[in-house]
């Protein structure tokens, strides 16, 4: 049954569908964790959609719309409590609001209102009867702790700061005659967002965004390294717009990874990446090389993209650029791929392009949709549909040979140069 059909079902029918789906995920009373299969991943997505449809059906348009509009205040509450480190301060015990107020140096009423908002969503536990305002951590609030391996603290910080403030200026950006992002309207800068975050005054933001991206990718795309056959790629693999190489850090940290990687990004980024690898993964440096350049330069020589390699990856890059810029990036990569190859090479064994990007689908989760708004707010980015992405890849002179859906927000698009254009 399609999502659009479900929208018109009676609340009881929706609830019955929801119960049936939950039972498929948890077939017995002893089952507390759904399996990790692709079927379960898809079912969880349907469950999220059905839950939203049931809530809309029960509340009706007016109540649901106000709840959606006011969800920004819940985000602000989560940001405040997380930035204060409340979960870390509570630790394994329980603290009264008065004690939390003293330890955070924040007035009682700010903590009372925001903690109560989060309590409604299942974060923390109030000890004793309602109104005691003595709180302990629970499984939900554990992810707010800095010490938790699965912490989302930096992600919440970025979403609640740059993301939240940027999206509040979407109207100004949409009605502006220039191409400044909503975030630039919010903070008053005119440089490109990544240049602004790299400035000495804002460098802490860039560092937090880097950590936030790793946390969000682990949460939403943890299976990307498991669900795609990375080991089958011909090496060396050139990662275009690699950042510090977070994908490679995961891949080379897993067993049986014999790949060689060349990270390619802006020169300053590559200097930072090399420092990060030397500090954190010195034993893996023999499998990694670093090349600085600019994938939007006017010629393939000026880009400094490594030429004539068998495999090129572009991951979480294209959503930050306009259609014309995406085509230019892809054409520069294509030129680098084919450079130095003879006609027989080009006709015989073609290099592969691997795109790892979030694609917008009818079945996309709430995370995909909210992240799309955030991308738009931060850097005028856009999450494209599969057909939109295909059209850009083909305009750049490639032929799509496969699209892989994963247990993740991301998908993998494989393409090879279309040699009919040669």
C-alpha positions, 0 to 999 in steps of 0.5 A, a space after each residue: 500500500 502506497 503512502 499516498 493511499 495510507 493518508 486517507 485511511 481511518 485511524 483504526 486502519 492505520 493503527 492496524 497496519 502499524 501493529 502488523 508492521 511492528 509485529 513483523 519487526 518484533 515477532 515475539 515478546 522476547 524480541 527487543 531488537 529488530 534484526 539488521 536485515 535490509 527488509 527490517 531497515 525498509 520496514 522501519 522506514 515504513 513504520 516511521 511514515 505510518 506513525 506520522 500518518 496516524 498522528 496526522 489522522 488523529 490530531 487533524 490539520 490544525 493541531 498537527 500543523 501547530 505541533 510541527 511549527 512549534 517543533 523548532 522550540 523542542 529543537 532549541 530545548 535539546 540544543 540548550 540541554 546538550 550544550 550545557 552538558 546536562 547528561 554528562 553532569 548527571 552521570 550515573 546518579 540523579 540530580 535535582 534541578 537546583 543542583 543542575 542550576 548550580 553546576 551549569 550556572 543557569 537560572 532554574 526556570 530555563 532548565 525546568 522548562 527545557 527539561 520538561 519538554 525533553 522529558 515528554 519525548 522520553 529523554 531523562 527520567 524524573 525520580 519519584 512523582 511528577 514535579 520532583 524535578 530530580 532527574 536521572 539519565 536513561 537510554 535516550 539521554 545517553 546519546 547526549 553524553 560526550 563520553 558515549 561512543 554513539 554521542 550526537 553532541 556535536 551533531 545537535 550543536 551544529 543542527 541547533 546552532 548553524 542549522 537552526 539559525 540558518 533555516 530561520 532565515 530561509 525566507 530572506 534567502 528565498 526572496 533575496 536577489 543574490 545567491 547568499 545562503 540562509 546561513 550567511 543572512 543569519 550570521 552576516 558573512 559574505 564568504 563561501 560558508 566553508 571559507 567562513 568556517 575556516 577563518 580563525 574566529 570561526 574555526 571552532 565551528 568548522 571543527 564541530 561540523 567535522 565531528 557532527 558529520 561523522 556522528 550523523 553519518 554513523 547514525 544514518 549511513 553506518 551500513 554504507 561501508 558494509 552494504 557496498 562491495 568496496 573491496 571489488 574496486 580497482 585500486 588506487 581509488 581517488 576520493 574527490 572532495 574527500 575532506 580528511 578522509 572519514 570514509 577511508 578511516 572506516 574502510 581501512 579500519 575494517 578487516 581485509 581492506 587492501 585498497 589504496 586511496 588518494 585523497 583529493 581536496 583543497 590544499 589546506 584541507 589536505 594539509 589538515 587531513 595528513 596531520 589527522 592521519 599521522 596523529 590517529 592512523 599512522 600505520 595506515 599512511 602507506 595506503 593513503 596519499 594526499 593531493 591538493 587542488 580545485 575540482 572547479 578549476 577551468 582545465 583538468 591540469 589546473 584542477 590537479 585531479 590525479 589522472 588516469 586512475 581506475 576508480 574515482 569516488 565522490 561522496 557527500 559533495 554534489 549536494 553542495 553545488 548547483 546543477 551547472 557546477 555539478 556538471 563541471 565537477 563531473 566533466 573535470 573528473 571525467 577528463 582526469 579519468 581518461 587523460 593519458 589513456 590510449 584509444 584501445 584503453 578507452 574502448 576496452 577497460 574503462 575507469 569507474 565513478 562511484 557516487 555516494 549521495 543521499 537521493 530523494 525517494 518517495 520512501 525517504 525518511 524524515 531524516 532525509 527530508 529535514 537534512 535536505 532543508 538543512 543543506 539548503 539553509 547552510 549552503 544552498 545545497 539540494 538533495 536530488 532525486 535519482 532521475 535528477 542525479 542521472 541526468 546530471 551524470 549523463 550531461 557530464 559524459 557518463 553512463 550510469 551502470 548501476 544504482 545500489 540502495 543500501 540500509 542507509 540514507 545514502 545510495 551508490 551510483 556507479 557510472 563509466 565514461 560514455 566513450 561515444 562522445 570521444 
